[in-house]
Amino acid sequence: MNFLRHGYVTGPLLGALWMFVLATTVAVTMSFASGDAFRPSILFSLIWGAGLGAFAITLPALRAAQIGAGVVIALVTYLGFGPVLSGADAGTMPVLIGALILAGCAAVSLWVILDDCPAGPLNRHEFEGAVIRFLTGFGYIFFTAIVVIPFYVMLMTSLKNQAELIQNPLDFTIDLSQGWDLFRSYDELFRQFNFGTYLLNSFFISVLTVFITLLFAVPGAYAVARLRFSGRAAFSRSILLIYMVPMIVLALPIYIAFSMTGLRNSLSGIIMIYPVTTIPVALYMLQGYFRGLPAEIEEAGLMDGLSRLKVIWKITLPLSLPAMASVSLYVFMIAWNEFLLAFMLLDDPSKFTLTRGISSLNSSEIPRQHLMAGSVIATVPIMVLFLGLERFMTKGLTAGGVKG
């Protein structure tokens, strides 16, 4: 492997691989955005990428070299000899835009990847640094594509009508000249498919699930973290054992029990069963956070004459608000996205949750754009909530990993 630790080997090799990654990314992006056919060329990607990598190693800090490399990549791509090839029916403007995007990304990112790599032999730090930067960039692109592409397809499909989907189901461009008529699928969901009720049911169930979960998890987690009782250590280690049993295994007994007790096909039954799936993880997260709080603060409160309950209410809980916020967000997401139990226990459309309502749209009699519109409606609120409160969730998850 030592032969790889040379600038004129590492540079062309990483350049070729990176150019193929960029070519694939640009081809997919332009195909989705324009509706025209774009595809990456493996041969041209490797050739131009290797040449660009060698060029970046030779002239690492010269800005003119980056500009010149970008111009060359844009020109050969536009002429049809570059890393990205376009179909015969592709328009001039999409081809030009794709060539410019590829050229700009390649000219900037490849110099960043090969930064600090000399033309001669590389030491371990220089070689590993270049490889790590390449893998980091690839990881960002790969995982972003996994998240963005399905949502983009879902969103674009929801904005089309049935005739457009039948004519070309793989065309994910939209006609902005239609104006508000683009959102007719969303309007029909609320007017014809009672989607407003599904939203309210899911919100109501999720909020109550959060409340019930915290009501049981907070005192339970505090007891495990602070109080001394027989079996405390065993209980602490076995909190998450319930998740070793797949929910599909428990679904049939739950269905039978709820049918016998009259709780099936009722929101009260759903509200009763959801906390069973969320309390263990809330207990685990909160008990780790409680253990991280200084016990001396609570002991000072006890010495001042406060009872244990007042210590929890006036001292522990205010200090635990970040953890409780993260637990609430996590529990809300679980309840909002839960499908299996809702699918098995709810038959009345007026009591459907959002996920159960979306599954009812998966029918040959219902246009596909309505299913996609329902999926967008279910995804956007929880996505906004997660992005807005992500820092609390991260803090709570890491706090739950503290060893007591």
FENVENJO-V912718 format. One record per residue. PSI is psi in whole degrees, -180 to 180 (NA if undefined). Layout:
psi = [PSI PSI]
//
This chain:
psi = [-9 -26 -20 -22 60 138 -42 3 -49 -44 -57 -36 -51 -34 -42 -46 -42 -37 -38 -38 -47 -41 -42 -43 -47 -40 -45 -44 -47 -33 -44 -41 -35 -22 -4 166 119 145 149 144 115 -46 -53 -33 -45 -41 -55 -34 -43 -42 -41 -36 -43 -38 -41 -34 -38 -42 74 -31 12 115 -36 -31 -40 -44 -45 -41 -41 -41 -42 -46 -41 -42 -48 -32 -41 -34 -7 16 23 -174 -24 127 143 156 167 -27 2 140 159 -43 -46 -38 -43 -43 -44 -40 -41 -40 -46 -44 -45 -44 -42 -44 -30 -51 -36 -35 -32 -43 -41 17 140 13 113 170 -22 -153 146 139 176 -40 -45 -43 -49 -34 -43 -43 -42 -41 -38 -48 -35 -47 -42 -41 -42 -47 -45 -51 -29 -41 -40 -37 -44 -43 -50 -40 -38 -46 -43 -45 -47 -38 -36 -18 5 163 174 -38 -41 -38 -37 -39 -45 92 -15 7 112 23 162 153 101 -15 -14 -16 -136 -14 -16 -29 23 -31 -39 -41 -42 -33 -44 -31 -37 -25 11 37 -24 -38 -40 -42 -46 -41 -45 -42 -44 -47 -42 -43 -44 -35 -41 -46 -48 -40 -47 -35 -36 -34 -36 -55 -36 -44 -38 -41 -42 -36 -32 -37 156 119 160 131 8 -45 -43 -41 -41 -39 -20 10 -41 10 -27 -28 -5 -17 118 142 -30 -27 -36 -13 -44 -48 -38 -42 -44 -46 -42 -33 -39 -31 -1 14 -11 148 38 147 -31 -36 -42 -42 -29 -37 -30 -45 -25 -32 -14 -25 -43 -47 -33 -41 -45 -44 -43 -37 -32 -38 -42 -37 -26 -13 140 124 -24 -31 -44 -38 -36 -39 -40 -38 -26 2 4 145 169 -40 -39 -33 -44 -45 -41 -20 -57 -49 -44 -36 -18 10 -41 -42 -40 -35 -42 -40 -42 -43 -44 -44 -41 -42 -41 -48 -38 -38 -4 135 -43 -52 -40 -38 -38 -31 -15 126 -22 118 -27 -12 8 142 177 -45 -38 -38 -38 -39 -29 -17 -12 75 150 -18 -12 129 146 -29 -26 -39 -43 -38 -41 -38 -38 -44 -38 -29 -42 -48 -44 -30 -45 -42 -42 -46 -34 -32 20 -34 -34 -40 -42 -43 -41 -39 -40 -33 -34 -12 3 131 131 NA]
//
